[in-house]
Amino acid sequence: MEDDAFVLRIYPYAESDAIVVVLTRQSGKLRLICRGLKRPQNALHGIISPFNLVSIRFSADDPHQLGRLFEASLNQGFYLQPERLSDFYFCSHMAEVLLSVEIDPQYGARIYRLVSALVSCIAHRGYTPADLLYFYFWLLRLEGWHPDVGVCGRCHRPFSGENPPAFFQDADLAVVCEACRLPGESSERPEMEKFVALQTCMLRRPPDEVTDTAGVSSNISSFISRYSRKISDITGKKYKSLVFIQ
């Protein structure tokens, strides 16, 4: 089989072999044995490296079992630049999150394109916090964990003049209409409006067409914290790599 892949992680295996975990365009996440990868003279040494975008030839009859990686060619390499360590930490965080998430096969290709677009984008102009928010937003949305911005998070009725948004439900990243707001629930309207505007801005950028951060507010740290908390709650993981990019 042949596919495009993003190299998530490499683990030592036996004396000179390695287990390579990749996110592929068509087959989701795979764990593949690469024979002799740890030998410096191996043809794949440097090609199969974390955060590289590659094309691979492999066999994997069962996605839950180890497959075999036979060949690979480099589509885009990740090159660590000392003055841009945030690029490395961002890719590390993406890999750490993707390793812990069960990716829906229905949206696996779009998640691959999301990651590929982000890697290409930061290689061109460097990491910005808006990239992290974009990654979180589309991963949650494609996995079905993000409420629709245009409907109430409780009754699922579309917002309108007669059914306006009234309350930001922080834990679920949902906006609730006035009819569903419970006694004692309140939130600052500017914060709710900013959240809706931010989601609307994200929706204008399909998950494989991120090129810049124009229109995204620079004051997004509180929303990044909310999204990272949501992902941690879903996966039950605390992400060490996040410390270096917040």
C-alpha positions as CSV (number, residue, x, y, z in Angstrom):
1,M,0.0,0.0,0.0
2,E,1.0,3.6,-0.6
3,D,-0.1,6.7,1.2
4,D,1.0,10.2,2.4
5,A,1.9,10.4,6.1
6,F,2.9,12.8,8.9
7,V,5.5,11.2,11.2
8,L,4.2,11.5,14.8
9,R,6.8,9.5,16.8
10,I,9.6,7.0,16.6
11,Y,10.3,4.3,19.2
12,P,13.3,2.1,19.5
13,Y,12.7,-1.6,18.6
14,A,15.2,-4.4,18.8
15,E,18.8,-3.6,18.1
16,S,18.6,-1.5,14.9
17,D,14.9,-1.4,14.1
18,A,12.2,1.2,15.1
19,I,8.5,1.5,15.4
20,V,7.2,4.5,13.5
21,V,3.8,6.0,14.3
22,V,2.3,7.9,11.4
23,L,-0.9,9.8,10.6
24,T,-1.8,8.9,7.1
25,R,-4.1,10.5,4.6
26,Q,-6.3,7.5,3.9
27,S,-5.5,4.9,6.6
28,G,-5.6,6.9,9.8
29,K,-2.9,6.3,12.5
30,L,-0.6,3.3,11.9
31,R,2.2,1.7,13.9
32,L,4.8,0.3,11.5
33,I,8.1,-1.5,12.0
34,C,11.0,0.0,10.0
35,R,13.9,-2.5,9.8
36,G,17.3,-1.0,10.3
37,L,16.1,2.6,10.7
38,K,18.6,3.3,13.5
39,R,21.5,2.5,11.3
40,P,23.1,5.7,9.9
41,Q,23.5,4.2,6.5
42,N,19.9,3.3,6.2
43,A,18.3,5.0,3.2
44,L,15.3,6.1,5.3
45,H,17.5,7.7,8.0
46,G,16.6,11.4,8.0
47,I,13.5,10.8,5.9
48,I,11.6,9.0,8.6
49,S,12.0,11.7,11.2
50,P,9.4,13.3,13.6
51,F,7.1,15.9,11.9
52,N,8.3,15.2,8.4
53,L,5.6,14.9,5.7
54,V,6.4,11.8,3.6
55,S,5.0,9.3,1.1
56,I,5.3,5.7,2.3
57,R,5.0,2.2,1.0
58,F,3.8,-0.2,3.7
59,S,1.8,-3.2,4.7
60,A,-0.8,-3.1,7.4
61,D,-3.6,-5.6,7.3
62,D,-4.9,-4.8,10.8
63,P,-4.6,-1.2,12.0
64,H,-4.4,-2.5,15.6
65,Q,-1.3,-4.6,14.8
66,L,2.2,-3.7,13.8
67,G,2.6,-3.3,10.1
68,R,5.8,-3.0,8.0
69,L,7.3,0.2,6.5
70,F,9.3,-0.6,3.3
71,E,10.0,2.7,1.5
72,A,9.6,6.4,2.0
73,S,10.2,9.6,0.2
74,L,10.3,13.1,1.6
75,N,7.5,15.6,0.7
76,Q,8.4,18.3,3.2
77,G,11.0,18.1,5.9
78,F,10.8,19.7,9.4
79,Y,14.1,21.5,10.1
80,L,14.7,22.7,13.6
81,Q,15.8,26.3,13.7
82,P,17.3,27.4,17.1
83,E,15.7,30.9,16.8
84,R,12.2,29.3,16.1
85,L,11.9,26.7,18.9
86,S,8.2,27.4,19.1
87,D,7.8,25.7,15.7
88,F,9.2,22.5,17.2
89,Y,7.1,22.7,20.3
90,F,3.9,23.3,18.3
91,C,4.6,20.2,16.1
92,S,5.4,18.2,19.2
93,H,2.1,19.3,20.8
94,M,0.1,18.4,17.6
95,A,1.8,15.0,17.6
96,E,1.1,14.4,21.3
97,V,-2.5,15.3,20.9
98,L,-3.0,13.2,17.8
99,L,-1.4,10.2,19.5
100,S,-4.0,10.3,22.2
101,V,-7.1,10.9,20.0
102,E,-9.1,8.2,18.4
103,I,-9.5,9.6,14.9
104,D,-12.8,9.1,13.2
105,P,-12.0,7.3,9.9
106,Q,-14.7,9.4,8.2
107,Y,-12.7,12.5,8.8
108,G,-9.1,11.1,8.8
109,A,-8.2,12.5,5.4
110,R,-9.4,16.0,6.5
111,I,-7.4,15.8,9.8
112,Y,-4.3,14.8,7.8
113,R,-4.8,17.8,5.5
114,L,-5.3,20.0,8.5
115,V,-1.9,18.9,10.0
116,S,-0.2,19.0,6.6
117,A,-1.4,22.6,6.0
118,L,-0.3,23.7,9.4
119,V,3.2,22.2,9.1
120,S,3.6,23.8,5.6
121,C,2.4,27.1,7.0
122,I,4.7,27.4,10.0
123,A,7.6,26.3,7.8
124,H,6.9,29.3,5.7
125,R,6.3,32.0,8.3
126,G,6.8,30.5,11.7
127,Y,4.4,29.5,14.5
128,T,1.7,31.9,15.9
129,P,-0.8,31.2,18.8
130,A,-3.6,31.4,16.2
131,D,-2.2,28.2,14.7
132,L,-2.8,26.4,18.0
133,L,-6.3,27.7,18.2
134,Y,-7.0,26.7,14.6
135,F,-5.7,23.2,15.3
136,Y,-7.8,22.8,18.4
137,F,-11.0,24.2,16.7
138,W,-10.9,22.0,13.6
139,L,-9.8,18.8,15.5
140,L,-12.7,19.2,17.9
141,R,-15.1,20.0,15.1
142,L,-14.1,17.2,12.8
143,E,-14.2,14.7,15.7
144,G,-17.7,15.9,16.5
145,W,-16.8,17.4,19.9
146,H,-17.4,21.1,19.1
147,P,-21.0,22.5,19.2
148,D,-22.3,24.3,16.1
149,V,-21.7,28.0,16.6
150,G,-25.0,28.9,15.0
151,V,-27.3,26.9,17.3
152,C,-28.1,26.7,21.0
153,G,-25.9,24.1,22.7
154,R,-28.9,22.7,24.6
155,C,-32.0,22.9,22.5
156,H,-30.1,23.0,19.2
157,R,-32.4,25.6,17.7
158,P,-30.8,28.1,15.4
159,F,-30.1,31.5,16.8
160,S,-32.3,34.3,15.4
161,G,-33.8,37.7,16.4
162,E,-36.5,35.8,18.3
163,N,-34.1,33.3,19.8
164,P,-30.9,35.2,20.6
165,P,-27.7,33.8,22.2
166,A,-27.6,34.7,25.9
167,F,-25.1,32.6,27.8
168,F,-21.6,31.1,27.1
169,Q,-21.4,27.6,28.6
170,D,-17.7,27.5,29.2
171,A,-17.2,23.8,30.0
172,D,-18.8,22.7,26.7
173,L,-17.7,25.6,24.5
174,A,-21.3,26.1,23.7
175,V,-23.5,29.2,23.5
176,V,-27.0,28.9,25.0
177,C,-30.1,30.8,24.0
178,E,-32.2,32.9,26.4
179,A,-34.9,30.2,26.7
180,C,-32.4,27.6,27.8
181,R,-30.5,29.7,30.2
182,L,-31.0,28.5,33.8
183,P,-31.5,30.7,36.8
184,G,-28.1,32.0,38.1
185,E,-26.4,31.4,34.8
186,S,-24.8,34.6,33.4
187,S,-21.7,35.6,31.4
188,E,-20.3,38.8,30.1
189,R,-21.9,39.5,26.8
190,P,-18.7,40.9,25.2
191,E,-16.9,37.7,26.1
192,M,-19.7,35.6,24.5
193,E,-19.8,37.8,21.4
194,K,-16.0,37.6,21.1
195,F,-16.2,33.7,21.3
196,V,-18.9,33.6,18.6
197,A,-16.8,36.0,16.4
198,L,-13.7,33.9,16.9
199,Q,-15.5,30.6,15.9
200,T,-17.0,32.4,12.8
201,C,-13.5,33.5,11.8
202,M,-12.2,29.9,12.1
203,L,-15.1,28.6,10.0
204,R,-14.0,30.9,7.1
205,R,-10.7,28.9,7.0
206,P,-11.3,25.3,5.9
207,P,-9.1,22.8,7.7
208,D,-6.7,22.4,4.8
209,E,-6.5,26.0,3.7
210,V,-4.8,27.9,6.6
211,T,-2.4,30.4,5.2
212,D,-2.3,33.3,7.5
213,T,-3.8,34.6,10.8
214,A,-5.5,37.7,9.4
215,G,-8.7,38.6,11.3
216,V,-7.8,36.5,14.3
217,S,-7.6,38.5,17.5
218,S,-4.2,38.6,19.2
219,N,-5.9,38.3,22.6
220,I,-6.9,34.6,22.4
221,S,-5.0,33.0,25.3
222,S,-8.2,32.5,27.3
223,F,-9.8,30.7,24.4
224,I,-6.7,28.5,23.8
225,S,-6.8,27.5,27.5
226,R,-10.5,26.6,27.2
227,Y,-9.9,24.5,24.1
228,S,-6.8,22.7,25.6
229,R,-8.8,22.0,28.7
230,K,-11.7,20.5,26.6
231,I,-9.3,18.2,24.8
232,S,-7.6,17.2,28.0
233,D,-11.1,16.4,29.5
234,I,-12.0,14.3,26.5
235,T,-8.7,12.3,26.3
236,G,-7.9,12.2,30.0
237,K,-4.3,13.4,29.2
238,K,-2.2,16.3,30.4
239,Y,0.0,17.6,27.6
240,K,3.6,18.4,28.7
241,S,4.4,20.0,25.4
242,L,1.7,22.7,25.9
243,V,3.8,24.4,28.6
244,F,6.4,25.6,26.0
245,I,3.9,27.3,23.6
246,Q,1.4,29.0,26.0
